[in-house]
């Protein structure tokens, strides 16, 4: 699944920069966005797996993915609310990084985003049956 490989590559990319000790606020903003979008694509893959086609949605796609994941996976017990909240928090971090330029993005924000990403991605991998 290309979404799984994309998610894994995104995490490796983010972790590589963090291990290198990069301290660039612009890069931090970019990493928050990449982590969110990789998680978003995993969420879309989960929906596709059960016959829902996010590509057909015209508006509010990101919120619709969250809503459908909540209804189809969290409400049915196939996903924990913590994993779902991790995706929601990643979305909020990405919005802050992209639109609230006066608010600094710090290393701790990126580390938090990595932890959120791992929480969400690990459940997605489990649901999708990939290791």
N, C-alpha and C positions, 0 to 999 in steps of 0.2 A: 504494500500500500504506500503510495507516494506521500501521503500525509504523515505516516509514521516515520518514514525516512527523513522527511523535512523537519519534523519535530526533533528527532534525534540529532540531526546536523545542527539545528538551531541551538540546542542545549550545549553541544560540544563547542560551538563557536563562542557562545556566551561564556562558558567556563574557561575556555582558552584565554580570552581577554582578561577575565578576572584573575586567573593564575599568573598572567604576565604582569599584573600590578598596574594596568592602565588606569589612569585617574582623569579621564576626559569626560566632562559633563555632557558634551554633545554625543559621545559614544554611549554614555549611560542612557540617554534618551532613545537612541537608536536600538539599543539592546532591549529596552522595555517594549518597544513596538514589535520587534522580531519575536520575542517570547510570547507576547499576546497573540500575534497572528498565527504562530505555529500551534498554539493551544486552540485557537478558534478553528483552524482547519481540522484538528482532531475531533472537535465537537461536531463539525459538519459531517465528518466521516461516520461518526456514530449514528447520526440522523439518516444518512444515506443507507447505512446498513439495514435500517428498519423501513426503508421505502419512502422516506421523506426527502424531497428534493429542494434543498436550500437555494440552488441555482435559479429556481423559478420565482423566488421572492423578489419583489421590487423595492421595498422600503424597509428600513429598520432591520436589516438582515442580522446584525450583531445581537440585537435584543431578541429577535425571533429565535436565533440559535439558543440563547440562554433560556428563553421561555419553553421551547420544545424539549430541550435537555431536561429541564425541571419536570415537565409533564410526562415525558416518555421514559426517563431513566431514574430521576430522583424519586418521584411519586410512586414508582413501581418497585423501588428498592434495589434497582440495578446499579445505581451510583449513589455515593454518599453525598449528603448535603455539603460536607466540607470540600469535596472535590468540585462540586458545582460552584460553591462560593469562591474557590480559588480562581476559577475562570472569570467570574464576575469581578473579583479584585484585580486580576491582571488587566481586564478591560479598563477599569478605573485608573490604574497606573499608566496605561498607554495613553488614555485621554489627557491625563495630567502632563505627561511628557510631551505630547504633541501640541496641546492647546494652552497650557498654563505656563508660558515661558518665564514669567516672573518668579515662579516657584522653582527653587533649585532641585535638581535630581542628584541624589548622592549615592555613593557606593552601597549603603545599607538598603536603598530602594531597589537596586539591581539584585542584591543578594536575596532580598525578600521575594522579588519576582521570580528568581530561579527556584526558590523553595515552593512557591505557589505553582509554578509550571510543573515541577516534578510531581507534586501532589495530584494535579489534574491529569497529567500525562500517564502516570503509573496506573491510575484507574482506567483510563481509556485503553491502554495496552491490555489490561486484564480483560476488559469487556470485549475487546476485539480479538482476544486470544492470541496475541503476539507477545513474544518475550524479548 
